[in-house]
Amino acid sequence: MLRPGQVVVLCALALLAIGLVMVTSAGLTVEPVETLPVGDALAAVPTPPDDTTHSVGHSLLRVATSRPAVYLALAVAALVVGSLLPVRALADRLGRPGSRAPLGLALGTVLILAVLATSFIPGLGREVNGSQRWVRLPMLGGLSFQPSEFAKWGLALLVAWYAASRQALMHRFWLGLLPGLAAAAIVAAAVAYEDLGTGTLIGLVAGAVLLAGGARLWHFLAFVPPAVAGFVVLVLANPYRLTRLQTFLDPYADPKKAGYHMIQSLGAVANGEGFGRGLGFGLQKFGYLPEDTTDFLFAIICEELGIAGAAVVVSLYVALLVASVLIIRRQPSLLLKLAALGIITTVGIQALINLTVVTGLAPTKGIALPLVSAGGTGWILTAFCLGLLVAIDRAAPRHEPEPLPALA
């Protein structure tokens, strides 16, 4: 029988494989053809090649050497590295109760903020769709990464460490909950300034980890009104965010501008029907649906693979969630429990947000589908953290079968 960690590996590899195939399919383009007279056009029609094997082999080679394929290889390597880490020894050393937890939390928060600030450094920061979310890496051929991805995963693990180290005080407001919640609020607000969806995700995950670590619910609920007020301020401060909310309520009020994105996404989902139009035969990717390889890739999956393909993707996330819950239940170490909770909560909430946005159940928001939507930073860091889940499963004590009773 498969261990939960093995299920995590299989689900991660399956999602990455689906991501590679669908990103390649969504990235297909149609080359413009020069208009010719009828006679010249007939003469210019290419004849099919005699050796189709060479053509197929060339296409496979292009896919294997493409940038998404390189990211997939790096993600698999990150998954393996994460699964081999000695998490039990690290937890025994880092999870000891102590009075230095607030200091470590503060230093970790400052480090995360410093990483986020790199996107605003002239010459390094890169603006995409009006947001300063990327950092160029000139020494790596112009590749770039998203600092918010480091903040997302780093804060989840940092808060898990803090809650485990302050286990005896987490039920107290000033000495337990407040420092952890303050760190989460600062990082979430810094991310939400440019990326409201990821900032909200960070806040939700940190809150779940703090509650699981022993914080009292009524203490936590006291901060809900200020958090909601901050969310409203961030929405009102950017007109396009308010427009997205209005568009969510009625996308056909402005179908050619504000509502265009959601209408095209819903059209792609509806056109797939039961089994889709076929892999590579989608139409929305040819200039109709924006962000078809990234945030709205699931719409292309629905169009080309239909309800059946969408069900496979959703089932993989459900299986990943169930396996992670089993890993958490079997793990005696509080630090490893909370770290695993932070990892799977991040993946689960992010996937849920993306799926609801693409299907029109939530306002349009730029947030990727984990391990599927195109994105090197997201694939690599998500795979590494899922590798940590596998390592946490390996560190759990195995229950030996009870010996048979001795015969009289």
Secondary structure, DSSP 8 states (H G I E B T S, - for coil): ---HHHHHHHHHHHHHHHHHHHHHHHT----------HHHHHHH-----S-HHHHHHHHHHHHHTSHHHHHHHHHHHHHHHHHHS-HHHHHHHH-S--TTHHHHHHHHHHHHHHHHHGGGSTTTEEEETTEEEEEEEGGGTTEEE-HHHHHHHHHHHHHHHHHHHTGGGTTSIIIIIHHHHHHHHHHHHHHHTT-HHHHHHHHHHHHHHHHHTT--HHHHHTTHHHHHHHHHHHHHHSHHHHHHHHHHH-GGGSTTTTTHHHHHHHHHHHHHTTT-S-TT--STTTTTSTTTTTTTHHHHHHHHHHHHHHHHHHHHHHHHHHHHHHHHHH---HHHHHHHHHHHHHHHHHHHHHHHHHTTSS-------TTTSS-HHHHHHHHHHHHHHHHHHHHS------------
